[in-house]
Amino acid sequence: MIALVDCNNFYASCERIFKPHLDKKPIAVLSNNDGCVIARSNESKSLGLKMGEPIFKKRYLVDKHNIHLFSSNFALYGDISKRVFDIVGNNVPSYEIYSIDEAFLDFSGIKDPYSYALHIREKVKRWTGIPISIGISYTKTLSKVAGYIAKKSRNGISYLKDKNEINEVLRSLPLDEIWGIGIRYAIRMKKYGIHTAADLLECDETWIRKMMNVVGLRMVRELKCIPHFNLNTNRNMKKSICTSRSFAIEIKEYSRMSEYISMFSSRCSEKLRLEKACARSISVFMYTNRFKPKVKQYSGYFSMNFHTATSDTIIITKLAIKCLKKIFRSGYSYKKAGIILSDIIPKNQVQLNLFETTDRNKTDKLMKTIDRVNGNMGRDILKLSSSGINNKWKIGKEKLSPCYTTRWEDILHIRV
């Protein structure tokens, strides 16, 4: 048996942990620059607030129903996610973290999966404050189906064991709720008279493979209780790492853009070092606002290779600035920019250049020191001067909650 753990309305639930007075109150979490809705509590969903909506278009709804808005706090969400899955992982033989709020669990050998899932759910809620749903069945795909049902059940658990019950559920399950289908495939399938998961199971496998490729065929077989997707307990190294931002106020000056690119380089370098990896190449991109057709449009993209794969912030920033100089054009208002580190390899597989003059031991110690200080004292306590001193133009996060679990000065104080 495989179980799927899904944190309910995860970002909104993280905000509620430290603000219990917001229980049962409508909450929404906003994207960078507080632009669009990226998470909602059930109360906000029932009021008609939709994912991806620009919040300024729903200002009347926010004011009318007193919806509590929060800027996205990914440092907090990432730490809470780790705490949740540390608890979950200690209660099962093996598990696979699928996303920041989902994980597949190995439930094989558990005598009473339903009761055990209740035990895990109660422990996570008690120890972290995060409500979770757990769906259990024979395959990953069916556990996703069970998870869909669990979210609507009173106790947050769904155990699909009986084949007749599974068939009954699939007869009413919309196509776009099947793992890997999505809206686009669902619309395409409906043209052929396929509206539910049960309809899909009646299709010829050759046709399914033609329409949905071999991965889609395996998913359909999993709906028939035939396992195809094993738990991936080995964390795969990322193929690329990107840091980018949409700017609340469009950028015209090279100096400001250079500071942003330097900051992005630092972020990507940190992520690389967390992966214990190095990158062989870097790309910088930027473009104007395509939703303003009357404004001059331009997009730039440039890539370069490092002489030796690296995770050194200084080296990465220098090459990023070189790329920026190749593509920056004066006279334009830039809406978005970013950098991509690619061709990533494990640090222990880096082949040194014969003519390299960099003292790698020295730079490694420097990077470790920077990461340690910033980790203990707060992000950007130590940073390159090229990323700016005051950064008054920083990403707009006017409704940012404190980093209660990752920053010393934000730890809650209790008066007794």
C-alpha angles and dihedrals in degrees: 000000000000125000128201118212113201122181109225115242085337104193092044091046091052090056091050095054092076096032105051090167086074092065109129089008122118113262133181130183119211133215126244112309087021089271112134139018112260101165137022138186118234089258091057091047091054090052090059100257108151133205115262095016117142103248094221088066090057098044092117090055092048092051096042096051099028094239109191110231127203133186112236111271104192094171089061095042093049093051094047089048090054091050092050095050093042087060093044093046092053090059101053136052093243140349143185122222104220100178140340090287105025137067136170116226131203105236096172113135095019108132098206108025094176095055092042091052089052089052092052092045093051092046093051091048093047096045100039108015091236117131113221137187122216126202119190130193146122100287141023092255093049091046086057088053090049089049090055089056093042092060089061097043123096096239097036096241130112123179114189105192107130112082093215091053090050091052090049091052093048091053090064100032112111115232095240090059092063115102109260098009105093130170098297095054091042092055090047093050094048088064086066094049095260110136107149139037089255090056089054093052090058093059123102112264093227090057092046091053090049092050100038105018125234094303090056090049091053090050091053091049089052088058085059090057093257108133117227105149114067124199110274102215094166111086107231119223114247117254092215140002123215134187117184140150140201108223121232088207113035116242125236104162123084092216093059093044089050090055091052093049090050091051091048089051091054092050093049091047091053090051091049092053091049087057090048086235142124132215128226098197143028134203129194123199137178137169144177127247107287089191089069101067093172091061121082108270128216138155128189133192129174134170134197136177127234117235087232127014108264148174094193110131093211095052093043092049093050092054092043090056090050089054091048091054089055095057109026113111123188119228097047133103109226120212101181140016138167149151132243125204111202144167087057121188135175112275092238090059097057113126111215121230113246091227097042114134099184116114098229095188090055095047092045090055090048093051092047090051092050091049092047095049093045091046093053101034103030138278117304096012082128116030143139115279088228089073091064135258108242100020094195086163091063120142110293109254104152094157099046116147120216121273091246096178104033107041125061096215091053097055111124117253119215119203116210 
